[in-house]
Amino acid sequence: MNEPPFSLHDPIAALATPWGKSAVAVIRISGEGCIGLADRLFIGTKPLRDRPGHTLAHGFLADPASGERVDEVLAAVFRAPHSYTGEDSVELSLHGGLPTIAAALDLLRRNGFRDAAPGEFSLRAFRNGTMDLSAAEAVNEIVNARSDRARALAFSRLSGALHDRIDALKRGLVEVLAGIEAMIDYPDEIYEHASPSRAILADTRAAVDALLATYGAGRLFQEGASVAVAGRANSGKSTLFNLLLKEDRSIVSETPGTTRDFIEGAVTVAGIPIRLFDTAGLRPTRDELEGEGIRRTQIVLDRSDLVVYLVDAVIGLTKDDESVLASIEGRTPVVRLWNKTDIAPAAAPEGFIPFSARTEAGFPNLEAAIRRALLGSFQGEGGAAVIDSLRQKEALERAREALALTDAGLERHTSYDLVAADLREAIDALGSITGEVTSAEILEAVFSKFCVGK
């Protein structure tokens, strides 16, 4: 594998906390000789170079040339290989004022440290064997998680759920490959493992398919979904929008046509990050501004992952409602709400959820319906392995294709050399998920998405 355009042994430094005013900022440093370099800048009761790993030191960060003190700090010392990067590291906790942070980073640059590249700390961790590639991706996913469910799934990957699943699948395939290679080396012997080999291949293909089936849900928890609240004018859309956001963002009025343009907000429903849109009421109108709002509503509906459609239970289901629902449901999933049941308690038509945006009656059923519409039967509980990376998905698809070729080769009694080649391709594809088989281009694509301090 090609090396990156910088040395992975240089002493590096970067701000690990956001660039902004805060009570405490953390600067992370790592690399060969970094503890000795940091010690030249540290004034304390005991030199950093004499401290064991996983210890804290109180002191001052100071310019060795002028003796000027930059700030009072706590230095956390980590010794290789027991650190995040697998090499000697120090984390400096200092006051979080912007001038203080800038002065500290400048001091480090002038005294042997270079700025870390995006994701370089995690890249070093991967290269030094403290985490595999799937866990490194999970680090970035935890940082960028938009909901607690996304965080939990990413943490499961960081804790090794995906690595352990892939490793188990690979072990089974290596067992099959060993049997096939034995047939190649000893063709006159009876191949006793042919039947179990096919069984292992079938089980592995099923497991790969199961992992691939989690991709949609995994991406949904990470990236979120667009959900539009739609319906005829005065059906209660803005009240529902405000209810979901838990704040008064949309104007609620008995006057039809109050919402002239779509309004959006961020919310989490059933653990799914959602970009929620309140749209203009759908009705015939000669008002130019309201007509433009309805036109924009159509654009939002076309681009949404899900539409929550409200029908005013007082008025009932109209032909206009039926027409709009028919046009939407051909392209986009729809959750149907029979709204205002607090003042119109008649039974809802089949396919509608009885609901009151005013009293919140039926809200748990709405949440459950949104979850089903977006996630289907996905559960993903109990630390099960879930993928959310396109890279992982493509690797699993390569593995599935190679496994199909392997099984077909055994079925047709193809040359064992060819069967073994297909099986090695499947093993390599699975290995690329955890980083056992990878390239500089893949590493660049993965780690360039990280923030500098990670």
Secondary structure in CASP SS format (residue, H / E / C, confidence):
PFRMAT SS
TARGET T0000
AUTHOR 0000-0000-0000
METHOD secondary structure of the structure
MODEL  1
M C 1.00
N C 1.00
E C 1.00
P C 1.00
P C 1.00
F C 1.00
S C 1.00
L C 1.00
H C 1.00
D C 1.00
P C 1.00
I E 1.00
A E 1.00
A E 1.00
L E 1.00
A C 1.00
T C 1.00
P C 1.00
W C 1.00
G C 1.00
K C 1.00
S E 1.00
A E 1.00
V E 1.00
A E 1.00
V E 1.00
I E 1.00
R E 1.00
I E 1.00
S E 1.00
G C 1.00
E C 1.00
G C 1.00
C H 1.00
I H 1.00
G H 1.00
L H 1.00
A H 1.00
D H 1.00
R H 1.00
L C 1.00
F E 1.00
I E 1.00
G E 1.00
T C 1.00
K C 1.00
P C 1.00
L H 1.00
R H 1.00
D H 1.00
R C 1.00
P C 1.00
G C 1.00
H C 1.00
T E 1.00
L E 1.00
A E 1.00
H E 1.00
G E 1.00
F E 1.00
L E 1.00
A E 1.00
D C 1.00
P C 1.00
A C 1.00
S C 1.00
G C 1.00
E C 1.00
R E 1.00
V E 1.00
D E 1.00
E E 1.00
V E 1.00
L E 1.00
A E 1.00
A E 1.00
V E 1.00
F E 1.00
R C 1.00
A C 1.00
P C 1.00
H C 1.00
S C 1.00
Y C 1.00
T C 1.00
G C 1.00
E C 1.00
D C 1.00
S E 1.00
V E 1.00
E E 1.00
L E 1.00
S E 1.00
L E 1.00
H E 1.00
G E 1.00
G C 1.00
L H 1.00
P H 1.00
T H 1.00
I H 1.00
A H 1.00
A H 1.00
A H 1.00
L H 1.00
D H 1.00
L H 1.00
L H 1.00
R H 1.00
R C 1.00
N C 1.00
G C 1.00
F C 1.00
R E 1.00
D E 1.00
A C 1.00
A C 1.00
P C 1.00
G C 1.00
E H 1.00
F H 1.00
S H 1.00
L H 1.00
R H 1.00
A H 1.00
F H 1.00
R H 1.00
N C 1.00
G C 1.00
T C 1.00
M C 1.00
D C 1.00
L H 1.00
S H 1.00
A H 1.00
A H 1.00
E H 1.00
A H 1.00
V H 1.00
N H 1.00
E H 1.00
I H 1.00
V H 1.00
N H 1.00
A C 1.00
R C 1.00
S C 1.00
D H 1.00
R H 1.00
A H 1.00
R H 1.00
A H 1.00
L H 1.00
A H 1.00
F H 1.00
S H 1.00
R H 1.00
L H 1.00
S C 1.00
G C 1.00
A H 1.00
L H 1.00
H H 1.00
D H 1.00
R H 1.00
I H 1.00
D H 1.00
A H 1.00
L H 1.00
K H 1.00
R H 1.00
G H 1.00
L H 1.00
V H 1.00
E H 1.00
V H 1.00
L H 1.00
A H 1.00
G H 1.00
I H 1.00
E H 1.00
A H 1.00
M H 1.00
I H 1.00
D H 1.00
Y C 1.00
P C 1.00
D C 1.00
E C 1.00
I C 1.00
Y C 1.00
E C 1.00
H C 1.00
A H 1.00
S H 1.00
P H 1.00
S H 1.00
R H 1.00
A H 1.00
I H 1.00
L H 1.00
A H 1.00
D H 1.00
T H 1.00
R H 1.00
A H 1.00
A H 1.00
V H 1.00
D H 1.00
A H 1.00
L H 1.00
L H 1.00
A C 1.00
T C 1.00
Y H 1.00
G H 1.00
A H 1.00
G H 1.00
R H 1.00
L H 1.00
F H 1.00
Q H 1.00
E H 1.00
G C 1.00
A E 1.00
S E 1.00
V E 1.00
A E 1.00
V E 1.00
A E 1.00
G E 1.00
R C 1.00
A C 1.00
N C 1.00
S C 1.00
G C 1.00
K H 1.00
S H 1.00
T H 1.00
L H 1.00
F H 1.00
N H 1.00
L H 1.00
L H 1.00
L H 1.00
K C 1.00
E C 1.00
D C 1.00
R C 1.00
S C 1.00
I C 1.00
V C 1.00
S C 1.00
E C 1.00
T C 1.00
P C 1.00
G C 1.00
T C 1.00
T C 1.00
R C 1.00
D C 1.00
F C 1.00
I E 1.00
E E 1.00
G E 1.00
A E 1.00
V E 1.00
T E 1.00
V E 1.00
A C 1.00
G C 1.00
I E 1.00
P E 1.00
I E 1.00
R E 1.00
L E 1.00
F E 1.00
D E 1.00
T C 1.00
A C 1.00
G C 1.00
L C 1.00
R C 1.00
P C 1.00
T C 1.00
R C 1.00
D C 1.00
E H 1.00
L H 1.00
E H 1.00
G H 1.00
E H 1.00
G H 1.00
I H 1.00
R H 1.00
R H 1.00
T H 1.00
Q H 1.00
I H 1.00
V H 1.00
L H 1.00
D H 1.00
R H 1.00
S C 1.00
D C 1.00
L E 1.00
V E 1.00
V E 1.00
Y E 1.00
L E 1.00
V E 1.00
D E 1.00
A C 1.00
V C 1.00
I C 1.00
G C 1.00
L C 1.00
T C 1.00
K H 1.00
D H 1.00
D H 1.00
E H 1.00
S H 1.00
V H 1.00
L H 1.00
A H 1.00
S H 1.00
I H 1.00
E H 1.00
G C 1.00
R C 1.00
T C 1.00
P C 1.00
V E 1.00
V E 1.00
R E 1.00
L E 1.00
W E 1.00
N E 1.00
K C 1.00
T C 1.00
D C 1.00
I C 1.00
A C 1.00
P C 1.00
A C 1.00
A C 1.00
A C 1.00
P C 1.00
E C 1.00
G C 1.00
F C 1.00
I E 1.00
P E 1.00
F C 1.00
S C 1.00
A C 1.00
R C 1.00
T C 1.00
E C 1.00
A C 1.00
G C 1.00
F H 1.00
P H 1.00
N H 1.00
L H 1.00
E H 1.00
A H 1.00
A H 1.00
I H 1.00
R H 1.00
R H 1.00
A H 1.00
L H 1.00
L H 1.00
G C 1.00
S C 1.00
F C 1.00
Q C 1.00
G C 1.00
E C 1.00
G C 1.00
G C 1.00
A C 1.00
A C 1.00
V C 1.00
I C 1.00
D C 1.00
S C 1.00
L H 1.00
R H 1.00
Q H 1.00
K H 1.00
E H 1.00
A H 1.00
L H 1.00
E H 1.00
R H 1.00
A H 1.00
R H 1.00
E H 1.00
A H 1.00
L H 1.00
A H 1.00
L H 1.00
T H 1.00
D H 1.00
A H 1.00
G H 1.00
L H 1.00
E H 1.00
R C 1.00
H C 1.00
T C 1.00
S C 1.00
Y H 1.00
D H 1.00
L H 1.00
V H 1.00
A H 1.00
A H 1.00
D H 1.00
L H 1.00
R H 1.00
E H 1.00
A H 1.00
I H 1.00
D H 1.00
A H 1.00
L H 1.00
G H 1.00
S H 1.00
I H 1.00
T H 1.00
G C 1.00
E C 1.00
V C 1.00
T C 1.00
S C 1.00
A H 1.00
E H 1.00
I H 1.00
L H 1.00
E H 1.00
A H 1.00
V H 1.00
F H 1.00
S C 1.00
K C 1.00
F C 1.00
C C 1.00
V C 1.00
G C 1.00
K C 1.00
END
